[in-house]
């Protein structure tokens, strides 16, 4: 039998965000050419949405399954390239 003890909430760690001084200008932060909302949408589609659709279509053995999965693979590669390019070209 195990002895279960309650964890003290004061001992748990919290994520603390850095304090950004008011005198720091916006131009000093990283700037991406891809808007944040579009980045999130492309990342979700590229990582989960499109591969799930392609896999589902192929597993059902519907017509042109090979072509559909190839298009899904090409789209996820394109989205990954766009996301990577956005991260690489970020500038201060």
C-alpha positions as CSV (number, residue, x, y, z in Angstrom):
1,X,0.0,0.0,0.0
2,X,1.4,3.4,-0.9
3,X,1.3,6.5,1.4
4,X,-0.2,9.3,-0.5
5,X,0.4,12.8,0.8
6,X,-1.1,16.0,-0.4
7,X,1.3,18.3,-2.2
8,X,1.8,21.8,-0.7
9,X,0.6,24.4,-3.3
10,X,3.4,26.7,-2.3
11,X,6.1,24.2,-3.5
12,X,4.7,23.9,-7.0
13,X,6.6,25.9,-9.7
14,X,4.8,28.5,-11.8
15,X,5.8,29.9,-15.1
16,X,6.9,33.4,-14.5
17,X,7.0,35.8,-17.4
18,X,9.9,38.3,-17.6
19,X,9.2,41.8,-16.5
20,X,9.5,44.0,-19.6
21,X,10.4,47.6,-18.8
22,X,8.1,50.3,-20.2
23,X,11.1,52.1,-21.7
24,X,11.8,49.3,-24.2
25,X,10.5,50.2,-27.6
26,X,8.4,47.9,-29.7
27,X,11.1,48.0,-32.4
28,X,13.4,46.2,-30.0
29,X,11.3,43.0,-30.1
30,X,11.5,40.2,-32.7
31,X,9.4,40.9,-35.8
32,X,8.1,38.2,-38.0
33,X,6.7,38.7,-41.5
34,X,4.0,36.1,-40.9
35,X,1.2,37.3,-38.6
36,X,0.7,35.3,-35.4
37,X,-2.8,34.1,-36.2
38,X,-1.7,32.8,-39.6
39,X,1.3,31.1,-38.1
40,X,-1.0,29.3,-35.7
41,X,-3.5,28.2,-38.4
42,X,-0.7,27.0,-40.8
43,X,1.0,25.1,-37.9
44,X,-2.2,23.4,-36.9
45,X,-3.1,22.5,-40.4
46,X,0.4,21.3,-41.3
47,X,1.0,19.3,-38.1
48,X,-2.4,17.8,-37.5
49,X,-5.3,18.8,-39.9
50,X,-4.0,17.9,-43.3
51,X,-2.1,14.7,-42.4
52,X,-5.3,13.5,-40.5
53,X,-7.4,14.1,-43.6
54,X,-4.9,12.4,-45.9
55,X,-4.6,9.4,-43.6
56,X,-8.4,9.1,-43.2
57,X,-8.9,9.3,-47.0
58,X,-6.3,6.7,-47.7
59,X,-7.6,4.3,-45.0
60,X,-11.1,4.4,-46.5
61,X,-9.5,3.4,-49.8
62,X,-11.6,6.0,-51.7
63,X,-10.9,6.8,-55.3
64,X,-7.5,8.5,-56.1
65,X,-6.2,7.8,-52.6
66,X,-2.6,8.0,-53.8
67,X,-3.1,11.4,-55.4
68,X,-4.9,12.8,-52.4
69,X,-2.2,11.7,-50.0
70,X,0.5,13.1,-52.3
71,X,-1.3,16.5,-52.3
72,X,-1.6,16.3,-48.5
73,X,2.1,15.6,-48.2
74,X,2.9,18.4,-50.5
75,X,0.8,20.9,-48.6
76,X,2.3,19.9,-45.2
77,X,5.8,20.3,-46.7
78,X,4.8,23.8,-48.1
79,X,3.3,24.9,-44.8
80,X,6.4,23.6,-42.9
81,X,8.6,25.6,-45.3
82,X,6.6,28.8,-44.8
83,X,6.7,28.4,-41.0
84,X,10.5,27.7,-41.1
85,X,11.1,30.6,-43.3
86,X,9.2,32.9,-41.0
87,X,11.2,31.8,-38.0
88,X,14.5,32.1,-39.8
89,X,13.9,35.6,-41.2
90,X,12.7,37.0,-37.8
91,X,14.5,40.2,-37.1
92,X,14.9,42.6,-34.2
